[in-house]
């Protein structure tokens, strides 16, 4: 089957790209059901946009550059922040009902933002509301052909050009060809023991790109959210996120002694950048303390209305955040690195594009500013779709040999070994001995890898560890305690 565009992934970046590519024929590949797959629907915090009087895209850009420690691509940041207001208008036209009255949105403030500029929908359910609207739009769009419950496991070539995708589905292997293939597969959360992301955020797009020989960048920059809900059984995998908007509303972090500790760590206390807050929480845990997020005064009785998603997560653990503090633990949240792309979202391979969290456009630098993630998918996804819609059609590709289907999947023990290695040694706080141990252990695991998926996951994990070892200085979300101690001495 030949299409003009193949989009792999149905999160906010993938759906924005697919919808904007009209009237080109788009194949949309998603591992689950439309609107139910990926991390976008779990986003609570909202979408950053300079909409208030006295705010500006330039101020939003400054905050983005500051959070990224100046390693951002300035031009990409300008595109992101200038496109924010238009992205909100587009979502409104798609049927997203944002909180507020008419055109006057209720704007929240989050960490490292100089002003209140976070637009929400249904309180802390922004991602779910946005994804529902975009999924309905994609399902109704005549130019979008959805392949639900299909897993892309190889990129196909026509000479030097990426020209298609091999995907497994309920009826076996499909070979889809296209003029353009877009990776919109999300992040790497499932490679870590604790994450705020679903299991489908397993670096599959990065793995496909590496398999095909695409260049990657900034793999060491892995963001950890400081406040995931610490469950009673302390299970791993996806943990409920406690949105940053809680701290924006005045919630505070306290340790086992009931003492606030962030004021001694950073001038902005709980509203310091995520990496600063996450490492402070980690340090308390390393000292044998427990950490709680206390919103009893800041939110109190209004919790069910203002933060219904968090309230439901707490209730499932037998907690009442209106009256008691919430136990927290840091968790992997976002990856600033990914497939290296240029200003047009083109990878180093002809015919292959990437957008959203799987891509590294340089927009986030060393650390993503809160609520710029959904915005990135919207702005860059729509722009890519519009560019692809304007491109002339190529001649239909030659038949491509898919090859023999390969046994896929990852053994649970193999998966757990990688998650534990990255969590212990390539996590919030790193040093050379730990990173070297991680590399050696990943190398040893290669001998036991039985499937393509296992080899692909090892390849991504190895890239993260290698990049973290190579960058000796601490900056943004990448923290090396060994070099930090050397400088302090």
Protein Blocks (a to p, Z undefined) as FASTA:
>chain_A
ZZfbdcedjbfklmmmmmmmpcbdcddddfbdghigcjklmpmnbpcddfbghiafklmm
mmmmmmnnopacfklmmmmmmmmmmmmmmmmmnopacedehjbccddddehiabdcbdce
ehjammmmmmmmmmmmmmmpmkbccdehiacfbdcdehjbccbdcdddfkbpaddddfbd
cddebpaklmpfbdcbdfklnolmmmmmmmnopacehklmccddfbdcddfklpghjddd
ddfklmmnopacddfkopafklmmpmnlmmmcfklmmmmmmmmmmnopacdddfklmnmm
mmmmmmmmlmmmmmmnopafklpccddddddfbdfbdcdddfkopafbehiacedjlbce
hlnmmaccehklmmmmmmmmmmmmmmmmmpccddddddddebjaddedjdfklmmmmmmm
mmmmmmmbccfklmmmmmmmmmmmmmmpcbfklmmmmmmmmmmmmmmmmmmbgghjbccf
klmmmmmZZ
